[in-house]
Amino acid sequence: MPSRRSEQVERNDRALLEAARAVLADDGAHASVAAIAARAGVGIGSLYRRYATKEALFQHLALQSTEHWNVAAERGLDDVDPWRGLAGFVTDCVEFGQGTLGAVAGSIAVSDEMAASSARGDGLLDRLVERAQRAGALRADVTAVDVALLVEQLGRSPLVEQLRRQGRDDLLAEATAARRRLVAIALDGLRPGSPA
């Protein structure tokens, strides 16, 4: 049974990671540690006890992001319906905000663990795309890169986060539904017979 102290550490870590993703989405690679700690509601000391450097924090976020991608891709491959599996993968990754870490790409060292996780994700996405194309559910000219770029672009949509920052909780459900509709519209464009 976890102690109260370990539960608090875990809560702080989750808050730090969520805050870091949000601040990165707003400020890009120039996001400050102070802004991240403030948004998480913890002291800078707590942040540095968990992550020795800003780069270590960003590396952890990048690894967390690729691991989420991989889990979503595996879930998609487990779905008996190839189209539903691919569409579910895209929707899951967009809602996770997969594109929000683009700002740090190239600005942090890539660890062996990050590289391995990313390579695994590339392979899983290739399989999702090939499977959907073999089933006739995905346009033949769509590549895995196309799907990755779609996820990155739709995952960066600031609408929901902007409303949260403004305290407009009354519009969050509507904004989330609108984002889901846009994802569905984009996915429809990947179906066979859609204009190029």
C-alpha positions in Angstrom: 0.0 0.0 0.0 1.5 3.3 -1.1 2.3 5.9 1.7 0.8 9.3 1.7 4.2 10.8 0.9 4.6 8.6 -2.2 1.0 9.5 -3.3 1.8 13.2 -2.9 5.0 12.8 -4.9 3.1 11.0 -7.7 0.4 13.7 -7.7 3.1 16.4 -7.9 4.8 14.6 -10.7 1.6 14.3 -12.7 0.8 18.0 -12.1 4.4 18.9 -13.2 4.1 16.9 -16.4 0.7 18.3 -17.2 1.9 21.8 -16.5 5.0 21.4 -18.6 3.0 20.2 -21.6 0.6 23.2 -21.2 3.4 25.7 -20.8 5.3 24.2 -23.7 2.2 24.5 -25.9 2.0 28.2 -25.0 5.7 29.2 -24.8 7.5 26.7 -26.9 11.1 25.6 -26.2 11.6 28.8 -24.2 9.2 27.7 -21.5 10.6 28.6 -18.1 11.0 26.2 -15.2 9.5 28.8 -13.0 6.3 29.0 -15.2 6.0 25.2 -15.2 6.4 25.0 -11.4 3.9 27.9 -10.9 1.3 26.3 -13.2 1.7 23.0 -11.4 1.3 24.6 -8.0 4.7 23.3 -6.7 7.9 25.0 -5.8 10.9 25.0 -8.2 12.8 22.9 -5.6 10.2 20.2 -6.0 10.6 20.3 -9.8 14.4 20.0 -9.5 14.2 17.2 -7.0 12.3 15.2 -9.6 14.1 16.4 -12.7 17.7 17.6 -12.3 17.5 19.9 -15.4 14.9 21.4 -17.7 16.3 19.1 -20.4 15.7 16.1 -18.2 12.1 17.2 -17.7 11.6 17.7 -21.5 13.2 14.3 -22.2 10.8 12.6 -19.8 7.9 14.4 -21.5 9.1 13.2 -24.9 9.4 9.6 -23.7 6.0 9.8 -22.1 4.6 11.1 -25.4 6.1 8.3 -27.5 5.0 5.7 -25.0 1.4 7.0 -25.2 1.7 6.9 -29.0 2.8 3.2 -28.8 0.1 2.2 -26.4 -2.5 3.9 -28.6 -1.1 2.2 -31.7 -1.1 -1.2 -30.0 -4.7 -0.7 -29.0 -5.5 0.2 -32.7 -3.8 -3.0 -33.9 -5.8 -5.0 -31.4 -9.0 -3.7 -32.8 -10.5 -6.3 -35.2 -11.7 -3.5 -37.5 -8.6 -1.9 -39.3 -10.3 1.4 -39.9 -11.7 1.7 -36.4 -8.2 0.8 -35.1 -6.5 3.5 -37.1 -9.2 6.2 -36.4 -9.1 5.4 -32.7 -5.3 5.7 -32.7 -5.5 9.2 -34.4 -8.3 10.4 -32.1 -6.5 9.1 -28.9 -3.2 10.8 -29.9 -4.9 14.1 -30.9 -6.8 14.2 -27.6 -3.6 13.5 -25.7 -2.1 16.6 -27.4 0.6 14.6 -29.2 1.7 17.6 -31.3 2.4 19.9 -28.4 6.0 18.8 -27.9 7.1 19.8 -31.4 8.6 22.9 -30.0 11.4 21.0 -28.2 12.3 18.7 -31.2 15.9 19.2 -31.9 16.6 21.2 -28.8 17.1 18.3 -26.4 19.4 15.3 -26.5 17.8 12.1 -27.6 18.4 9.2 -25.1 18.7 5.6 -26.3 15.4 4.9 -24.5 13.7 7.8 -26.4 15.2 6.6 -29.8 14.1 3.0 -29.2 10.5 4.1 -28.2 10.2 6.4 -31.2 11.5 3.7 -33.6 9.0 1.3 -32.1 6.2 3.8 -32.7 7.2 4.3 -36.3 6.9 0.5 -36.9 3.6 0.3 -35.1 2.2 3.2 -37.2 3.5 1.6 -40.4 1.6 -1.6 -39.5 -1.6 0.4 -38.7 -1.5 2.1 -42.1 -0.6 -1.0 -44.1 -3.4 -3.0 -42.4 -6.0 -0.4 -43.1 -4.9 -0.1 -46.7 -4.9 -3.9 -47.2 -8.5 -3.9 -45.9 -9.4 -1.2 -48.4 -10.3 1.2 -45.6 -7.5 3.8 -46.2 -6.6 5.6 -49.4 -3.6 3.9 -51.1 -1.7 7.2 -51.4 -1.8 7.9 -47.6 1.6 7.3 -45.9 2.5 6.8 -42.3 4.1 10.2 -42.4 0.8 11.8 -43.5 -1.0 10.2 -40.5 1.8 11.4 -38.1 1.6 14.9 -39.5 -2.2 14.9 -39.2 -1.9 13.9 -35.5 0.7 16.5 -34.8 -1.3 19.3 -36.4 -4.6 18.4 -34.9 -3.0 17.7 -31.5 -1.7 21.3 -31.4 -5.2 22.8 -31.5 -5.1 25.5 -28.7 -8.9 25.9 -28.5 -9.6 23.7 -25.4 -6.5 24.9 -23.6 -7.2 28.5 -24.3 -10.7 28.2 -22.9 -9.3 26.5 -19.8 -6.8 29.4 -19.3 -9.7 31.9 -19.6 -11.7 30.0 -17.1 -14.5 29.3 -19.7 -15.4 25.9 -18.3 -18.9 26.6 -19.7 -17.6 26.2 -23.2 -15.2 23.2 -22.7 -17.7 20.5 -23.6 -18.6 22.3 -26.7 -15.0 22.9 -27.7 -14.1 19.3 -27.1 -17.0 18.2 -29.2 -16.0 20.6 -32.0 -12.4 19.2 -31.9 -13.8 15.7 -32.2 -15.9 16.7 -35.2 -12.8 18.2 -36.9 -10.9 15.0 -36.3 -13.7 13.0 -37.8 -13.8 15.3 -40.8 -10.0 15.0 -41.3 -10.2 11.2 -41.0 -13.0 11.1 -43.6 -10.5 12.6 -46.0 -8.3 9.5 -45.6 -11.0 7.1 -46.8 -10.9 5.7 -50.3 -12.8 7.8 -52.8 -12.0 11.1 -51.0 -10.6 13.8 -53.3 -6.8 14.2 -53.2 
